Amino acid sequence: MRTWFGPDEAEEFEAAKDLLVRRCVAWAEERGQPVDGLLLSAAVDARHESRDGRLAYWDDAGISFFLLRYVPYAVTASREELDLAPEVLRTYLRYLDVTGLRDPRGATLVEAEEIIAGLRASYAAALDDPTLRGLATFWAHTALDHGVDLTVQGAFERFKRDLDAGRVPYDEQVLEKIMQDRIVHGGIGEERAFPQPPVSLPPASELAEAAARSRTVQRLITLTDWVGKDGRALTDAGNLRVADALEVSAPLGTGEDRLTVRSATDLPQLNLLLAWARKLRLTRISKGRLLRVAKAAPLLRDPEALWRRAFEVLPELGQVVTMPVATWRPDPVLAEVFDEILPDVLKTMYGLDEMPVIRLEETVWLACQEYFVLDQEDDRLRDLWRREAARDLGRMFEVLSDLGAVELTRGPADPLYTSDLDHDDQLLPPDAVERLRTALAEPDLPLVRLTPLGVRGVRERLLAEGRDAPLLGELATAPPAELLGVLAQHYPPEDAVAELQGWLARPGQDLERLLQAVRDCPFRTRAGAMLRVLADALPPERRLLHDLRHDPVLGPVVWTQLIDAGELEPGSLSERENLLMGAESFLSVLELAGPEGLIEQLKRMGGGDPSEFVEAILASGHPDVVGLRELRELVAEPLRRTARHPLRLVPTRPPGAQGRRKKRKR
């Protein structure tokens, strides 16, 4: 049971959704908890269509989005049914929690229930606002309002004919607002982002000390102190007087105090610091004077908080970070897209060691060309702009270095950065590839990498965007089942080893708790993945799978993995063990392909009546009680009916599927 699927895994996702909804409905009905198949399906869809795609990750933002935006926009049902959404979501989150599917990096169950409770009034108001609907749901609700039963085949088509004929009144103002939002925002869907690799960070105390040592942080504090409570006079043009500019440059340590200039604007580092301080609301301009903002005092006393804010607003300072190549070109190319280029460059560096700056120069120039029409320009002018963009990128890295977000070094490029130059799917143009091939062969290149402060800053930005950005150590206290589930899906093997070792190092957290979590897992495919992660993470001499060879619960999973690894001969299993392993296999198929898929596979098998084979599996004593019950109700019974009435087979619908035809999404 996976809880993350790529955008190209549509069939796999739909099968997992059907399983999740089917199991949750059955679980909720047994316990008398509110449940609705349509709304459960919508909750799964909402997370799959999100930026990170994690089905079991729910936080404040995800819960709010589902209730206040997704349901009003995408789900068509009666108001009575829609009113159930908060309670159904609570049921779903309880099910994720009790089955160990919940992503522990999201809200706890208690936190999630508090969030849902706090949104009830806002949710009702969102349902009352027809302008929050999508175009498809607007027309579907219009049909419902006119008594159209959308579950009846052909009913909506007849409604459309009446609509086209002008026989159906509707709210034109609401429709116009929906259309405007559609044109401006393009709906509520998010583009799936690439998963990020797990990163490690030093202790918080070391990060705080690094922030306090930041040259930029120290300069911002010095500059603000220099401004003083009385402020500093400005020229008629709104700039510092030259004498004042040179005076403050000395304690700032920029080296600009030794320059001979006609205007304070000729001091680029001072100009950047002044703009940065105003953006941070450390200073302000009023009545011809540069003044210190009194409310900024707490921020100035907290270097770490000041660093975070300085890093956060840096993308907005492109005009002062970049500089024109000549007076006739006042706006550098990079300046106009700096707020997008800087975050993209930092995300490109995230999780990697030293990168050649030249490699980033080429990708940045390629990105710049997507924003500007340059095809008809003179080649010499294009080359000038490319060099200008490269120079400004270098200036950007110098600014980031002073802030303490990147480290600049020199040396040879890692072969990684030349290995893809000959790929057929290369995105860079031929001239860029040739420049890179030549430049990367040099032994002494400018290199850049994120510092721990930079890694943390980029990670916080990724998390704010709703992206998955794992941090080694963040699962140190996670429940065993949730820990293994996340490691199986989101962590490379070497990082999974590090995370498991950290988890096991804490008091009271041992291997037996992890094994019990695998035993308790109600999904065969997930239990197998959890056990595989655990076995791969332990030293080879532990021979975990061999030690579990006779475990009464894990046995079928263990035998399957040992046989797949070539460490166990199928002939060495007893008749009962072979039957249990067969049950393990077909219960896994039931999860992955659904009842219809398993029935088809059984029918294609030779060697007798498939219903007899299913009966043998049901009597095998396999420990998966939930899976066997589904096998009996959704597979064995249809097979029996087929045997009695071969011409009257009607594929059964899984529990919770009722009403799913009502959903209309765009």
C-alpha positions as CSV (number, residue, x, y, z in Angstrom):
1,M,0.0,0.0,0.0
2,R,1.9,3.0,-1.3
3,T,0.8,6.5,-0.3
4,W,2.8,8.4,-3.0
5,F,2.6,8.1,-6.8
6,G,4.2,10.0,-9.6
7,P,2.0,11.9,-12.1
8,D,2.6,9.2,-14.7
9,E,1.3,6.4,-12.4
10,A,-2.4,6.9,-13.0
11,E,-3.4,3.3,-12.9
12,E,-1.4,2.5,-9.9
13,F,-2.8,5.5,-8.1
14,E,-6.4,4.6,-8.9
15,A,-5.9,1.1,-7.6
16,A,-4.4,2.4,-4.4
17,K,-7.2,4.9,-4.0
18,D,-9.9,2.2,-4.5
19,L,-8.2,0.1,-1.8
20,L,-7.8,2.9,0.6
21,V,-11.4,4.0,0.2
22,R,-12.7,0.5,0.4
23,R,-10.8,-0.4,3.5
24,C,-11.6,3.0,5.2
25,V,-15.3,2.6,4.5
26,A,-15.4,-0.9,6.0
27,W,-13.4,0.2,9.0
28,A,-15.6,3.2,9.7
29,E,-18.9,1.3,9.2
30,E,-17.8,-1.3,11.7
31,R,-17.2,1.4,14.3
32,G,-20.2,3.6,13.5
33,Q,-18.1,6.6,12.4
34,P,-19.3,9.0,9.7
35,V,-18.1,8.0,6.2
36,D,-18.8,8.7,2.6
37,G,-17.1,7.1,-0.4
38,L,-17.3,10.1,-2.6
39,L,-15.8,12.5,0.0
40,L,-13.1,10.0,0.9
41,S,-12.2,9.7,-2.8
42,A,-12.0,13.5,-3.0
43,A,-9.7,13.7,0.0
44,V,-7.3,11.2,-1.6
45,D,-7.5,13.0,-4.9
46,A,-6.8,16.4,-3.3
47,R,-3.5,15.2,-1.8
48,H,-2.5,13.3,-5.0
49,E,-3.0,16.5,-7.0
50,S,-1.0,18.6,-4.6
51,R,2.5,19.9,-5.1
52,D,4.1,17.0,-3.1
53,G,1.5,14.3,-3.8
54,R,1.7,12.6,-0.4
55,L,-1.6,10.9,0.3
56,A,-1.1,10.5,4.0
57,Y,0.5,13.9,4.7
58,W,-2.0,16.3,6.2
59,D,-1.2,19.6,7.9
60,D,-3.0,22.8,8.6
61,A,-2.5,24.0,5.0
62,G,-3.7,20.7,3.5
63,I,-6.7,20.4,5.7
64,S,-7.7,24.0,5.0
65,F,-7.2,23.6,1.3
66,F,-9.3,20.5,1.1
67,L,-12.3,21.9,3.1
68,L,-12.3,25.5,2.0
69,R,-11.2,25.2,-1.7
70,Y,-11.1,21.6,-3.0
71,V,-14.5,20.4,-1.9
72,P,-16.4,23.6,-3.0
73,Y,-14.5,23.6,-6.3
74,A,-14.3,20.0,-7.3
75,V,-17.0,17.9,-5.6
76,T,-20.6,17.7,-6.8
77,A,-23.1,16.3,-4.3
78,S,-26.2,17.3,-2.3
79,R,-25.6,19.9,0.4
80,E,-26.5,17.3,3.0
81,E,-23.7,15.1,1.7
82,L,-21.2,17.9,1.4
83,D,-21.9,19.0,5.0
84,L,-20.4,15.7,6.1
85,A,-16.9,16.5,4.7
86,P,-15.3,17.7,8.0
87,E,-16.5,14.6,9.8
88,V,-15.5,12.3,7.0
89,L,-12.1,13.8,6.8
90,R,-11.7,13.2,10.5
91,T,-12.7,9.6,10.0
92,Y,-10.1,9.3,7.2
93,L,-7.3,10.8,9.3
94,R,-8.2,8.4,12.2
95,Y,-8.0,5.5,9.8
96,L,-4.6,6.6,8.6
97,D,-3.4,6.9,12.2
98,V,-4.7,3.5,13.4
99,T,-3.3,1.7,10.4
100,G,0.2,3.3,10.5
101,L,-0.3,5.0,7.1
102,R,-0.1,8.6,8.5
103,D,3.0,10.6,7.5
104,P,4.5,11.6,10.9
105,R,5.9,14.8,9.5
106,G,2.4,16.2,9.2
107,A,-0.1,17.1,12.0
108,T,-0.7,14.6,14.7
109,L,-4.3,13.2,14.9
110,V,-5.1,15.5,17.9
111,E,-3.7,18.6,16.0
112,A,-5.6,17.6,12.9
113,E,-8.9,17.2,14.7
114,E,-8.5,20.6,16.3
115,I,-7.8,22.2,12.9
116,I,-10.9,20.6,11.4
117,A,-13.0,21.8,14.4
118,G,-11.8,25.3,13.9
119,L,-12.7,25.3,10.2
120,R,-16.4,24.3,10.5
121,A,-17.8,27.8,10.3
122,S,-15.5,28.7,7.4
123,Y,-16.4,25.5,5.6
124,A,-20.1,26.2,5.8
125,A,-19.4,29.7,4.4
126,A,-17.3,28.3,1.6
127,L,-20.2,25.9,0.6
128,D,-22.5,28.9,0.6
129,D,-20.3,30.8,-1.8
130,P,-21.1,29.6,-5.4
131,T,-18.2,31.7,-6.8
132,L,-15.8,29.2,-5.3
133,R,-17.0,26.4,-7.5
134,G,-15.2,25.2,-10.6
135,L,-16.8,25.5,-14.0
136,A,-17.9,21.8,-14.0
137,T,-19.3,21.9,-10.5
138,F,-21.2,25.1,-11.3
139,W,-23.1,23.4,-14.0
140,A,-23.5,20.2,-12.1
141,H,-25.0,22.1,-9.1
142,T,-27.2,24.1,-11.4
143,A,-28.5,20.8,-12.7
144,L,-29.1,19.5,-9.2
145,D,-30.9,22.7,-8.3
146,H,-33.3,22.0,-11.2
147,G,-34.0,18.5,-10.0
148,V,-31.7,16.6,-12.3
149,D,-30.6,13.2,-11.0
150,L,-27.0,13.0,-12.1
151,T,-26.8,9.3,-11.4
152,V,-29.3,8.6,-14.2
153,Q,-27.7,7.8,-17.5
154,G,-28.2,10.6,-20.0
155,A,-29.8,13.0,-17.5
156,F,-27.0,15.5,-17.7
157,E,-26.9,15.4,-21.5
158,R,-30.7,16.2,-21.6
159,F,-30.0,19.1,-19.1
160,K,-27.3,20.4,-21.5
161,R,-29.8,20.4,-24.4
162,D,-32.3,22.4,-22.3
163,L,-29.5,24.7,-21.3
164,D,-28.4,25.3,-24.9
165,A,-32.0,26.0,-25.8
166,G,-32.3,28.7,-23.1
167,R,-34.8,26.8,-21.0
168,V,-32.6,26.7,-17.9
169,P,-32.0,29.9,-15.9
170,Y,-28.7,30.4,-14.1
171,D,-26.7,33.1,-12.3
172,E,-24.8,34.8,-15.0
173,Q,-22.8,37.0,-12.5
174,V,-21.6,33.9,-10.6
175,L,-20.6,32.2,-13.9
176,E,-18.7,35.3,-15.0
177,K,-16.7,35.4,-11.7
178,I,-15.9,31.7,-12.1
179,M,-14.7,32.2,-15.6
180,Q,-12.5,35.2,-14.6
181,D,-10.9,33.1,-11.9
182,R,-10.4,30.3,-14.3
183,I,-8.6,32.6,-16.8
184,V,-6.5,34.4,-14.1
185,H,-5.6,31.4,-11.9
186,G,-6.2,28.4,-14.1
187,G,-8.1,26.4,-11.4
188,I,-6.8,25.1,-8.1
189,G,-4.5,22.4,-9.3
190,E,-0.8,22.5,-8.4
191,E,2.2,21.4,-10.5
192,R,3.9,18.4,-9.0
193,A,7.3,19.2,-7.7
194,F,10.3,16.9,-7.8
195,P,11.0,15.1,-4.5
196,Q,14.0,16.5,-2.7
197,P,16.8,14.3,-1.2
198,P,17.1,14.1,2.6
199,V,19.6,16.5,4.0
200,S,21.3,16.8,7.3
201,L,21.8,19.9,9.5
202,P,24.1,20.6,12.5
203,P,22.6,21.3,15.9
204,A,20.4,24.4,16.3
205,S,23.1,26.1,18.5
206,E,25.7,25.8,15.7
207,L,23.3,27.3,13.2
208,A,22.5,30.2,15.6
209,E,26.2,30.9,16.0
210,A,26.8,30.8,12.2
211,A,24.0,33.3,11.8
212,A,25.5,35.6,14.3
213,R,28.9,35.4,12.4
214,S,27.2,36.3,9.1
215,R,29.0,39.3,7.6
216,T,25.7,40.7,6.3
217,V,23.9,40.3,9.6
218,Q,26.7,42.2,11.4
219,R,26.7,44.9,8.7
220,L,22.9,45.4,8.9
221,I,23.2,45.8,12.7
222,T,26.1,48.2,12.3
223,L,24.3,50.2,9.7
224,T,21.1,50.5,11.8
225,D,23.1,51.5,14.8
226,W,24.9,54.2,12.8
227,V,21.6,55.6,11.6
228,G,20.8,56.2,15.3
229,K,17.5,57.4,16.8
230,D,17.9,60.9,15.2
231,G,18.5,59.5,11.7
232,R,20.7,60.9,8.9
233,A,19.9,63.6,6.4
234,L,19.4,62.7,2.8
235,T,20.1,64.7,-0.4
236,D,17.2,66.0,-2.5
237,A,17.5,62.9,-4.6
238,G,16.9,60.7,-1.5
239,N,20.4,59.4,-1.1
240,L,22.9,59.6,1.7
241,R,25.4,62.5,1.5
242,V,28.8,61.4,0.1
243,A,30.6,62.2,3.4
244,D,28.1,60.1,5.4
245,A,28.2,57.3,2.9
246,L,32.0,57.1,3.1
247,E,31.9,57.5,6.9
248,V,29.6,54.4,7.4
249,S,31.4,52.4,4.8
250,A,34.4,52.2,7.1
251,P,32.8,50.3,10.1
252,L,30.8,48.2,7.6
253,G,34.1,46.9,6.2
254,T,33.1,46.9,2.6
255,G,36.3,48.7,1.5
256,E,34.3,51.4,-0.2
257,D,35.3,54.1,2.2
258,R,38.6,54.4,0.2
259,L,36.8,55.2,-3.1
260,T,36.5,58.6,-4.7
261,V,32.9,59.0,-5.8
262,R,30.5,61.8,-6.8
263,S,27.4,60.2,-5.3
264,A,26.5,57.6,-2.6
265,T,24.8,55.6,-5.4
266,D,28.3,54.8,-6.7
267,L,28.9,52.5,-3.7
268,P,27.1,49.3,-4.7
269,Q,27.7,47.4,-1.5
270,L,26.4,50.2,0.6
271,N,23.4,50.7,-1.7
272,L,22.5,47.0,-1.3
273,L,22.7,47.2,2.5
274,L,20.6,50.3,2.6
275,A,18.0,48.7,0.4
276,W,18.1,45.5,2.4
277,A,17.6,47.4,5.7
278,R,14.6,49.2,4.3
279,K,13.1,46.0,3.0
280,L,13.6,44.4,6.4
281,R,11.9,47.5,8.0
282,L,15.1,48.2,10.0
283,T,15.1,51.7,8.6
284,R,12.7,54.0,6.8
285,I,12.7,57.3,5.0
286,S,10.6,60.2,6.2
287,K,10.8,63.9,5.5
288,G,14.2,63.8,3.9
289,R,15.9,61.7,6.6
290,L,16.9,58.1,6.9
291,L,15.4,56.9,10.2
292,R,15.8,53.8,12.4
293,V,12.6,51.8,13.0
294,A,12.0,51.4,16.7
295,K,9.9,48.3,16.4
296,A,12.9,46.5,14.7
297,A,14.8,46.4,18.0
298,P,13.8,42.8,18.8
299,L,14.9,41.6,15.4
300,L,18.3,43.3,15.8
301,R,18.8,41.6,19.1
302,D,18.2,38.2,17.5
303,P,20.8,37.5,14.8
304,E,19.3,34.2,13.8
305,A,15.9,35.7,13.2
306,L,17.5,38.6,11.3
307,W,19.4,36.1,9.1
308,R,16.2,34.3,8.3
309,R,14.4,37.5,7.3
310,A,17.3,38.7,5.3
311,F,17.4,35.5,3.3
312,E,13.7,35.5,2.8
313,V,13.6,39.0,1.2
314,L,16.7,38.7,-0.8
315,P,14.9,37.7,-4.0
316,E,13.1,41.1,-3.9
317,L,16.4,43.0,-4.2
318,G,17.4,42.1,-7.8
319,Q,17.7,45.7,-8.9
320,V,20.5,46.4,-6.4
321,V,22.2,43.0,-6.5
322,T,22.7,43.2,-10.3
323,M,24.4,46.1,-12.0
324,P,24.0,47.4,-15.6
325,V,26.9,46.6,-18.0
326,A,26.9,50.2,-19.3
327,T,25.0,53.4,-18.8
328,W,23.0,52.8,-22.0
329,R,21.5,49.6,-20.5
330,P,20.0,50.5,-17.1
331,D,18.2,47.2,-16.5
332,P,20.3,44.1,-16.5
333,V,18.7,40.9,-17.9
334,L,18.9,39.0,-14.6
335,A,17.5,41.9,-12.6
336,E,14.1,41.6,-14.2
337,V,13.7,37.9,-13.3
338,F,15.8,37.8,-10.2
339,D,12.9,37.0,-7.9
340,E,12.4,33.7,-9.8
341,I,16.0,32.9,-10.8
342,L,17.5,33.2,-7.3
343,P,15.1,30.6,-5.7
344,D,15.5,28.3,-8.7
345,V,19.3,28.4,-8.5
346,L,19.2,27.7,-4.7
347,K,16.8,24.8,-5.2
348,T,19.1,23.4,-7.9
349,M,22.0,23.4,-5.5
350,Y,19.9,21.9,-2.7
351,G,21.2,18.5,-1.6
352,L,24.3,18.6,-3.8
353,D,28.0,19.1,-3.0
354,E,30.1,21.7,-4.8
355,M,28.8,22.7,-8.2
356,P,30.7,24.4,-11.0
357,V,29.5,28.0,-11.3
358,I,29.8,27.7,-15.1
359,R,27.2,25.0,-15.1
360,L,24.7,27.3,-13.3
361,E,25.6,30.2,-15.7
362,E,24.5,28.2,-18.7
363,T,21.2,27.0,-17.1
364,V,20.4,30.6,-15.8
365,W,21.1,32.0,-19.3
366,L,18.8,29.4,-20.8
367,A,16.1,30.4,-18.3
368,C,16.6,34.1,-19.1
369,Q,15.9,33.4,-22.7
370,E,12.5,31.9,-21.8
371,Y,11.5,35.3,-20.4
372,F,12.8,37.5,-23.2
373,V,12.4,37.4,-27.0
374,L,16.0,37.4,-28.2
375,D,15.8,35.3,-31.4
376,Q,16.2,38.3,-33.7
377,E,19.0,40.0,-31.8
378,D,22.5,40.4,-33.1
379,D,24.8,37.5,-32.0
380,R,27.3,40.0,-30.4
381,L,24.5,41.6,-28.4
382,R,23.2,38.2,-27.3
383,D,26.7,37.2,-26.2
384,L,27.0,40.5,-24.3
385,W,23.8,39.8,-22.4
386,R,24.9,36.2,-21.7
387,R,28.1,37.5,-20.2
388,E,26.2,40.1,-18.3
389,A,23.9,37.5,-16.8
390,A,26.9,35.4,-15.8
391,R,28.6,38.4,-14.1
392,D,25.4,39.2,-12.2
393,L,25.1,35.5,-11.2
394,G,28.6,35.8,-9.8
395,R,27.6,39.0,-7.9
396,M,24.6,37.1,-6.5
397,F,26.8,34.4,-5.2
398,E,29.1,37.0,-3.6
399,V,26.1,38.5,-1.8
400,L,25.0,35.0,-0.7
401,S,28.5,34.3,0.5
402,D,28.6,37.5,2.6
403,L,25.2,36.4,4.1
404,G,26.6,33.0,4.9
405,A,24.2,31.1,2.6
406,V,26.8,29.7,0.2
407,E,30.5,28.9,0.3
408,L,32.7,29.8,-2.7
409,T,35.8,27.7,-3.5
410,R,37.9,26.7,-6.5
411,G,38.9,23.3,-7.9
412,P,38.1,20.7,-10.5
413,A,34.5,19.9,-11.4
414,D,33.1,16.6,-10.3
415,P,32.7,14.2,-13.4
416,L,28.9,14.3,-12.6
417,Y,28.7,17.7,-14.3
418,T,30.1,16.4,-17.6
419,S,28.5,13.0,-17.7
420,D,25.2,14.2,-19.2
421,L,26.6,16.5,-21.9
422,D,26.2,13.8,-24.6
423,H,22.7,12.6,-23.6
424,D,20.2,12.7,-26.4
425,D,17.7,14.5,-24.2
426,Q,20.1,17.3,-23.4
427,L,18.2,20.5,-22.9
428,L,21.1,22.9,-23.4
429,P,21.8,24.1,-27.0
430,P,24.9,22.9,-28.8
431,D,26.9,26.1,-28.2
432,A,26.3,25.9,-24.5
433,V,27.3,22.2,-24.4
434,E,30.6,23.1,-26.2
435,R,31.3,25.9,-23.8
436,L,30.7,23.6,-20.9
437,R,32.8,20.8,-22.3
438,T,35.7,23.2,-22.6
439,A,35.3,25.0,-19.3
440,L,34.7,21.9,-17.2
441,A,38.0,20.4,-18.3
442,E,39.9,23.2,-16.5
443,P,41.5,22.1,-13.2
444,D,40.7,25.3,-11.2
445,L,37.1,26.4,-11.6
446,P,34.9,28.6,-9.4
447,L,32.7,26.2,-7.3
448,V,29.8,26.9,-5.0
449,R,27.7,25.0,-2.5
450,L,25.1,25.8,0.2
451,T,26.3,26.2,3.7
452,P,24.2,24.6,6.5
453,L,22.5,27.9,7.0
454,G,21.7,28.0,3.3
455,V,20.4,24.4,3.3
456,R,18.1,25.3,6.2
457,G,16.9,28.5,4.5
458,V,16.2,26.7,1.2
459,R,14.5,23.8,3.1
460,E,12.2,26.2,4.9
461,R,11.3,27.8,1.6
462,L,10.5,24.4,0.1
463,L,8.3,23.4,3.1
464,A,6.5,26.7,2.8
465,E,5.7,25.9,-0.8
466,G,4.2,22.6,0.2
467,R,7.1,20.4,-1.0
468,D,8.6,17.3,0.6
469,A,12.0,18.1,1.9
470,P,13.2,15.3,4.3
471,L,15.6,16.1,7.1
472,L,17.7,13.4,8.6
473,G,16.8,13.0,12.3
474,E,13.3,14.4,12.0
475,L,11.8,10.9,12.3
476,A,13.8,10.1,15.5
477,T,10.6,9.8,17.6
478,A,8.1,8.8,14.9
479,P,5.9,5.7,15.6
480,P,7.5,2.6,14.2
481,A,5.0,1.9,11.4
482,E,5.0,5.5,10.2
483,L,8.8,5.6,10.3
484,L,9.2,2.5,8.2
485,G,6.5,3.6,5.8
486,V,8.2,7.0,5.1
487,L,11.6,5.4,4.7
488,A,10.3,2.8,2.3
489,Q,8.8,5.5,0.0
490,H,10.9,8.6,0.4
491,Y,14.4,7.8,1.5
492,P,17.3,6.4,-0.5
493,P,18.9,3.2,1.1
494,E,21.9,5.0,2.6
495,D,19.7,7.7,4.2
496,A,17.2,5.1,5.4
497,V,20.1,3.4,7.2
498,A,21.2,6.7,8.9
499,E,17.6,7.5,10.0
500,L,17.0,4.0,11.4
501,Q,20.2,4.0,13.3
502,G,19.2,7.4,14.8
503,W,15.8,6.0,15.7
504,L,17.3,2.8,17.3
505,A,19.8,4.9,19.3
506,R,17.0,6.4,21.4
507,P,16.0,4.7,24.7
508,G,13.0,2.4,24.5
509,Q,13.2,2.2,20.7
510,D,14.4,-1.2,19.5
511,L,14.2,-3.7,16.7
512,E,11.3,-5.6,18.2
513,R,9.1,-2.6,18.1
514,L,9.8,-2.2,14.4
515,L,9.1,-5.8,13.7
516,Q,5.8,-5.6,15.6
517,A,4.9,-2.7,13.4
518,V,5.4,-4.9,10.4
519,R,3.4,-7.6,11.9
520,D,0.5,-5.2,12.7
521,C,0.5,-3.7,9.2
522,P,-2.9,-4.5,7.5
523,F,-1.5,-4.2,4.0
524,R,0.6,-7.0,2.5
525,T,2.5,-4.8,0.0
526,R,3.3,-2.3,2.6
527,A,4.4,-4.9,5.1
528,G,6.8,-6.3,2.5
529,A,8.3,-2.9,1.8
530,M,8.7,-2.1,5.5
531,L,10.4,-5.4,6.2
532,R,12.7,-4.9,3.2
533,V,13.8,-1.5,4.4
534,L,14.5,-2.9,7.8
535,A,16.4,-5.9,6.5
536,D,18.5,-3.8,4.1
537,A,19.4,-1.3,6.9
538,L,20.8,-3.8,9.3
539,P,24.3,-5.2,9.0
540,P,24.5,-8.3,6.7
541,E,25.6,-10.5,9.6
542,R,22.3,-9.9,11.4
543,R,20.6,-12.1,8.8
544,L,17.2,-10.7,9.9
545,L,15.1,-12.5,7.3
546,H,16.6,-15.9,8.1
547,D,16.0,-15.2,11.8
548,L,12.3,-14.6,11.0
549,R,12.0,-17.7,8.9
550,H,9.5,-19.3,11.3
551,D,7.7,-16.2,12.5
552,P,4.0,-17.1,12.6
553,V,2.9,-13.7,11.2
554,L,5.9,-12.6,9.1
555,G,6.7,-16.0,7.6
556,P,4.9,-15.6,4.2
557,V,6.5,-12.2,3.6
558,V,9.9,-13.5,4.7
559,W,9.8,-16.6,2.4
560,T,8.8,-14.4,-0.5
561,Q,11.7,-12.1,-0.1
562,L,14.2,-14.9,0.6
563,I,13.1,-16.7,-2.6
564,D,13.3,-13.5,-4.6
565,A,16.8,-12.9,-3.3
566,G,17.9,-16.5,-4.2
567,E,18.5,-17.3,-0.6
568,L,15.8,-19.9,-0.3
569,E,14.7,-22.7,-2.6
570,P,10.9,-23.0,-3.2
571,G,11.2,-26.7,-2.8
572,S,12.3,-26.4,0.7
573,L,8.9,-25.1,1.8
574,S,6.3,-27.4,3.2
575,E,2.9,-27.8,1.6
576,R,1.3,-25.5,4.2
577,E,4.1,-22.9,3.7
578,N,3.6,-23.0,0.0
579,L,-0.1,-22.4,0.4
580,L,0.6,-19.5,2.8
581,M,3.1,-18.0,0.4
582,G,0.5,-18.4,-2.4
583,A,-2.0,-16.6,-0.2
584,E,0.5,-13.8,0.4
585,S,0.9,-13.4,-3.4
586,F,-2.8,-13.3,-4.2
587,L,-3.6,-11.0,-1.3
588,S,-0.9,-8.6,-2.7
589,V,-2.5,-8.8,-6.1
590,L,-5.9,-8.0,-4.5
591,E,-4.4,-4.9,-3.1
592,L,-2.6,-3.8,-6.3
593,A,-5.1,-4.8,-9.0
594,G,-8.4,-4.8,-7.0
595,P,-11.0,-7.6,-6.9
596,E,-11.6,-7.5,-10.7
597,G,-7.9,-7.8,-11.4
598,L,-7.5,-10.8,-9.1
599,I,-10.5,-12.5,-10.6
600,E,-9.1,-12.1,-14.1
601,Q,-5.8,-13.4,-13.0
602,L,-7.4,-16.5,-11.3
603,K,-9.4,-17.2,-14.5
604,R,-6.3,-17.2,-16.6
605,M,-4.6,-19.8,-14.3
606,G,-4.7,-23.3,-15.5
607,G,-5.2,-26.4,-13.4
608,G,-8.8,-26.4,-12.3
609,D,-11.6,-24.3,-10.8
610,P,-10.3,-21.0,-9.6
611,S,-12.9,-20.9,-6.9
612,E,-11.5,-24.0,-5.4
613,F,-8.0,-22.4,-5.3
614,V,-9.6,-19.3,-3.5
615,E,-11.3,-21.6,-1.0
616,A,-7.9,-23.2,-0.2
617,I,-6.4,-19.7,0.3
618,L,-9.3,-18.8,2.6
619,A,-8.6,-21.9,4.7
620,S,-4.8,-21.4,4.7
621,G,-4.6,-19.6,8.0
622,H,-2.9,-16.6,6.6
623,P,-2.7,-13.9,9.3
624,D,-4.2,-11.1,7.1
625,V,-7.7,-11.2,8.5
626,V,-8.9,-8.1,6.6
627,G,-7.4,-9.3,3.3
628,L,-9.0,-12.7,3.7
629,R,-12.4,-11.1,4.4
630,E,-12.1,-9.0,1.2
631,L,-11.0,-12.1,-0.7
632,R,-14.1,-13.9,0.5
633,E,-16.6,-11.1,-0.1
634,L,-15.2,-9.6,-3.3
635,V,-13.5,-12.5,-5.1
636,A,-14.8,-15.9,-3.8
637,E,-18.5,-14.9,-3.9
638,P,-18.4,-13.5,-7.5
639,L,-16.5,-16.6,-8.6
640,R,-19.2,-18.8,-7.1
641,R,-21.9,-16.8,-8.8
642,T,-20.0,-17.2,-12.1
643,A,-19.9,-20.9,-11.6
644,R,-23.6,-21.1,-11.0
645,H,-24.7,-18.5,-13.6
646,P,-21.9,-18.2,-16.1
647,L,-23.8,-15.8,-18.3
648,R,-24.9,-13.5,-15.5
649,L,-21.6,-12.3,-14.0
650,V,-21.9,-8.7,-12.9
651,P,-18.7,-7.2,-11.6
652,T,-19.1,-6.2,-8.0
653,R,-18.4,-2.6,-6.8
654,P,-16.2,-2.3,-3.8
655,P,-17.6,-0.8,-0.6
656,G,-17.5,2.9,-0.7
657,A,-17.9,3.2,-4.4
658,Q,-21.5,4.4,-4.2
659,G,-21.9,7.9,-5.4
660,R,-18.6,8.1,-7.1
661,R,-20.2,8.7,-10.5
662,K,-21.5,12.0,-9.1
663,K,-18.1,13.6,-9.0
664,R,-17.3,16.1,-11.7
665,K,-13.8,17.6,-11.9
666,R,-11.8,19.7,-14.3
